[in-house]
Amino acid sequence: MKKKHLLLACLCLCLGAVKAQTFEHYFTDRTLRVDYLFTGNAERQTICVDELSSLPRWAGRRHHLSELPLAGNGQITMKDATDGTVIYRTSFSALFQEWLETDEARTTAKGFENTFLLPFPRRAVSVEVTLFDSHRQVRARLQHRVDPEDILIRRKGETHVCPHRYLLKSGQADRCIDVAIVAEGYTEAEMDMFYRDAQTACESLFGHEPFRSMKERFNVVAVASPSEDSGVSIPRLSEWRSTAFGSHFSTFYSDRYLTTSHLKTLHDALAGIDYEHIIVLANTDEYGGGGIYNSYTLTTAHHKDFRPVVVHEFGHSFGGLADEYFYDEDVMNDTYPTDVEPWEQNVTTRVDFASKWQDMIPEGTPLPTPADNFNMHEVGLYEGAAYSARGLYRASYNCRMRTNEYPAFCPVCQRALRRLIEFYTE
């Protein structure tokens, strides 16, 4: 009888060990950087491998390896090539996917750079990249093999490393969330200004909950990537500058949308530095910015609204939060169809409201919640979100994801961010 119990206990321990799926069993302490090209038009899309690189260390999570932090507009799955075991998953959004919704995508084809960081495998793996449309249908998919012994995997970040300075150092890279703040449009002579701007961005971020109370889980490094010219490109003013990452306003002909499509160059500037999330500061007083989930935040450092905007955009790029503002003339848009529940945690179509903040709404709160009663209902169901005045809902009347004037993330956004921080660090 004792032997039977002993065998059962051993079996349970073995099963527990398999379930735990230790990082060291599948990966080494290095980063596999994969550069892709997303190409095509509104009708047809293709994913191509551009280049593979190896970086000196792995700064990402070492637990929850086969789990997704959020669904995202795209996903990457890494499997052991021998037995097909899923050993790592992550999600993202891409500028290419936004462009597919533009009028230009209906008449021409383009290619966009995309770069992702994965843990470096000990053995050969299969990597699958999938892009989804707004109805969660597969738009494009690529599966490719990566052999860690491949001699054409370029080693980066082992000799030349960009000058950098830590603004916050809470612990080892593998135990903290590592954020890199990068200079765009700052010349060599303007780097002291950049470090001051980076400090302002850092203070702004950690002035908001839940970042304030979870500050000890973050490292923040400022990276002095110099530009030939001061400032950034503003096409509507015919101003074109030679900058580190070639960023510009008027992305998709939207004047205040500031982005860069030079993601390989951006990541090259960070090679040899521990990072997971990127904030790019643009040396201009022009208003604008952009934030793309698990890609980057890009915002202007010298506009009067710099502080709230950099936090808002980081809500996009780090937290995968949706915009909560809307336009009265828009009733429905292609980005958020009302017959599908958005993956972003702070907006809903009510298709699957139970998966969002339904549990946070006090009993007796009217649903939808009238806007004229917003002082009575901190958390409710307010119609108007994600650019649409009808059919999409936000949790609170106001929030950092809606306006620059409101001083905080709403309770639902705070919970979503807190859960994500816990996912990465616990």
N, C-alpha and C positions, 0 to 999 in steps of 0.2 A: 504494500500500500504506500509506504514511504517512497519507494522507487518511482511509483506512478506519479506521485505528487512532485517529485524532483524533476522528472522528465517534463511534466507539464509546465513547471516554473521555467525550465531552460528554454522550452519552446516559446513561451511568452516573451522571454528576454530577447530571443533571436528575432521574433516578429517585431518587437519594439525597436530593435537596432535597425532593421530594414526600413521601417516606417520613418525613423529619424533622418535617414539619408544624409550622412555627414558630408560636409563640404569637401574635406580632405580626400574622401574616397574617389570623387569624380574630378576634382579640380586642383590646380596648383595656385600659388599666390601670385598670379599674373593676370593681366587683362587681355582678352581677345577683342580687338577693335575691328568691327566689320563695317566697311563703307559700301553702301548700295547706291544704285541709281534707280529711282522710280520714274518711269517714262510712260508716255502715252497721251491720250486725249479723253474727252468725256465718254467715248464709246468703248475704248479698249486701253487697258493698262498692263504694263510689264515691269517686273522687278529683275534687276541684274546685279550680280556681285561686281564691285569695282576693285576693292583691294582688302587684304587682310593684314593686320598689324598686331604686334605684341607689345604691351606696355609693362613696365617693371613690376607693378603691384596691382592687387585687386582691392578696391575701396568699397565695393558693394556689399550687399547682404550675404550672409553665410548660413541663413536659415530661411524657412518658407521658400525653398529653392524652386519647387515645382508649382507654386501658387502664384496667381496674378494679383498685383496690388490693386488694379482697376482693369476694367475691360478694354478701355481705349478704343481708338479707331483703327489700330493695327496691333498685331501681336507677334512675338518671336518665341518659338519653342525649340529648345535644344534637347535632343535625345541621344542616348548612348547608341552608337552605330551597331553594336553587337546584339543587344537584346531589346532595343527600342524603348527602354525606360526613359521617361521624361525626367531630366535632371536639372532643368532651369527654364523659367518662363518669365517674360516681361511684356509690357504693353507700351504703346506710344501713340502719338498723333503726328501728322506730317503736313508741312506747307503744301506739298503736292496734292494732298487730299482736299484741302481748301480750294486750291486752284481748279480742281476738276468741276467745281460748282460754278465757275465763272463763265461768262459768254465766250471768252477767248478759247477756252478748252473745247468748245463745240466746233471751232474752225481750224485749230492748229494742234500740233503735238509738241510737247516739251519734256525735258528731263530735269529732275531735281536730285541733288545730293542728299543723302541721309546717312548718318553715322550712329552706330549703337555700340555700347560697351557690354561685353559678356564675360563671365569668368572663363579663364583659360583651361580647356579640358586636358586631362591626362591621356585620354585615348581618343580615337577617332569618334566624331559625333556627326549627327545629322541636324542641320539647322533649317527650320521652316519659318518663313516670313509671310504673313497674311495681311492684306488690306481689306477693310470692310467698307461698304457704302452706308448711307444713313439709315437703311433698313436692316443693317447687320448681315447683309448678304456678302459673300466673298467677291471682292472686286478683282484681286490678283493674288497669286500665291507662288512662292518659289521655295523649293527644297534643294539644299546643296550640302555637300559633305565637307567637313573640315578635319584635316589630319594635322595634329599638333606638331608632327615632325616635318611638315611641308617646309622646304628650304626657302620658298618664296614668301613666307610670312615675314614681313618687314619688322625689324625691331626698332622701336621709337622710344624717345625719352630717356635714353641711357647715357647720352653725352651732353648735348645742349639742352638746357632746361630754361624756360623763360623766367626772368626775375619775378619773385613773388614775395608776399608778406602776409603772415597769418593775422587776421583781425579777431578771430575767435578760435581757440584750440581747447576743446573740451576733452579729447581723448584720442585713442588710436583710430586710424581711418576705418578699420573693419568693425568698429563698435559705434561709430557716429555716422551721421549723414553729412557728406562732404560737399559743400557748395563753393564753387569758384566764381568770383566776380572778376570780369575781364574788361580790359580797356579797349574802346573802339573810338577812333578819331582823336586820340590824345597823342601828341608828338612826344619825343624823348624829353623835351624841355617841360612838358606838362604833366609828368608823372606824379609829382607831389600833389597836384590838383586831383589827379585820378584817385590817389590813395585817400584823400579827404572825401571825395565823392563816394568811394567804396565804403568808407566808414559810416557815412550818412545812410547809405542803402542798408547796411547791416543793422544800424540802430533802428531804422524804420521797420524792418522786418521783425526784429525781436521786441518791438514795442506793441506788437499785436499778439493776442491769444489765438491759438495755443502755443505759438512759437516762444512767447515770453516765458511761460512756465516750463517749457521743455527745452530750454536753451542749451542745457548741458548735454543734449544729444546731437549737437551740431558742431562741425568745424567749418570755418569760413576763411578762405584764402583769396587775397587780391592779387591778380596776375597782371603785370605791367607789360602788355603787348603793344608796342609802339606803332604809330601810323606815320606815313610820310606827310600827310596833310592834317591840319587841325579841323575838326568838325566832321560832319557826315553829309552824304549826298541828299539833296532835296530836288528831285526832278521837276516839280512844278515851278520851281524858281530857276531852272536850268543850272543848278549848282551841283557839280560832280566833283567828288573828292577822292583822293587815293588813300584809302584807309585799310587797317589791318584785315578786316573781314568783309569789305565791300558792301556794307549795309546801306540801305536807302529807304526813304519814305515812299509813299504812293505805291506800295505793294498792291497789286491787282487794281491799280488806279484809285485806291482809297488813300486820300492825302495823309492821314495821320498814322497809317499802318506802316510801322518801321520793322523791317526784317532783314535777314541776310540769307542768301542761298549758298554761301561758301562754307559749308559745314566741315569739310575736310580741313580747311585752313584754320577754322576755329578750334577744332580738336587737336590739330598739330601744335597750336600754341600752348595747349594744356598737357602735352605729352611729358611724362616724368613727374607730374604733380597729381596728388590724390584728389579725385573729383568724381561726383556722380551727377550733380545738377549745376547748371550754368546760368549766371546772370551777366548779360553784356550791358555795360554802361556806355551810352553814346554822348560824346562831348558836344552838345548842342542845347540851345534853349527853345528849339522848336518843340511843339507838343506832339507826343505820340509814343508808340511802343507796340509790343506784341509779345504774346506768351504762348508757347506750343508745348503740350504735355510731353514730358520726358524728352524734350529737345532743348529749348532755351527760353529765357526771358531776355528781351531787348527793350531798353527804355532810355529816355533822354534824361541826362543828369542835371541840367541847368534850367529846366522849366520850373515854375513855381509849384506845380503839382507833382514834382519828382517823388516825394516821399510816399504819398498814397498810390501813385501809379506803379512804382516798382513792387509794392506789396501786392497790388491787384494782379499784375502780370505774373508774379511768382505763384499766386493762387492758381493760375492757369498751368504754368509749366511744371511746378512741383505737385500741386494738389489735384490737377485734373478738374478744376472747378469751371463751370460754365459762366459766361456773362449773364447777369441777371437784369440788365437793362433791356428796353424794348422800344420799338417805334410804333406810334399809334396807328400809322397807316398800314403796318404789316399785320396781317391776320394769320398767315402761315408761311413758312419758308422751307426750302428743300433741305437745309442743314438739320432741322429738327422736325421731321414729320410727326404728326400728332397721333398716329396709330402705332408708334413704337416708343417704348420707355427709354429715355436717354441714359447712357452709362454714367454721365456726370451726376454726382451725388446731391447737387444743390438745385436741380431743376427736375420737373416731372410733367408728364402728359396725363398722369393718373391711370395709365395702362397697367402699371405695377407699382402703385403708390405705396403698398405695404413694404416694399424693399427700400423705400426712401425714409422720410421723417414722419410718417404717420404716427409712429409710437411717441413722438415728442409733442404732439398737439394736445393741449389740455381738453378735457371733456367739456362739451358745451360750446366749443369754438365753431362758429358757422363756417361751412365749407361749400363753395369758395368763401374766403374771408373778405368782407368789404374793406376797401382801402381807407374809407373814412373812419374806420374803427381801429386803425393800426396801433394806437396807443394802448388799447385794451388787449391786443393779441400779439405778443412778441413773436410767437411761432404759430403759423397758420397755413393757409393755402391761398396765396395772393396771385391772381391771374395777371399775366404779363411777365415774360422772361425769355432769355435766349433769343432776343431780337423780335419776338412775336408778341402782339398785344392780346391774342386769343389762343387758347388751346395749350399754352405752356404756363407753368406755375412756379413760383419761388416761395421760399418758406417764410420770409420776413418782409415787411414793407421796405426796409432799406438794409444795406449791407455793403461792405467793402467791394464786393463783386458787382454792385450796381452803380454806386456813385463815388466820386473822389471825396465828397464832403463828409460822408458818414465815417466815423472814426474806427470802426471795428468790423470784423467778420461776424455774420449773424450766428446764432447758436448751431444751426445745421452745418454751416461751413466749418465752424470750429470743430464740431464732432468729426466731420469727414477728414479734416487735416490731422486731428489727433489720432484717429485710427490709422492713417497712413504712416505717421511718424512711428507709431507703435509697431506697425508691420515691418518697417525697415530696421528697427532697433531692438525688438524683443524676441 
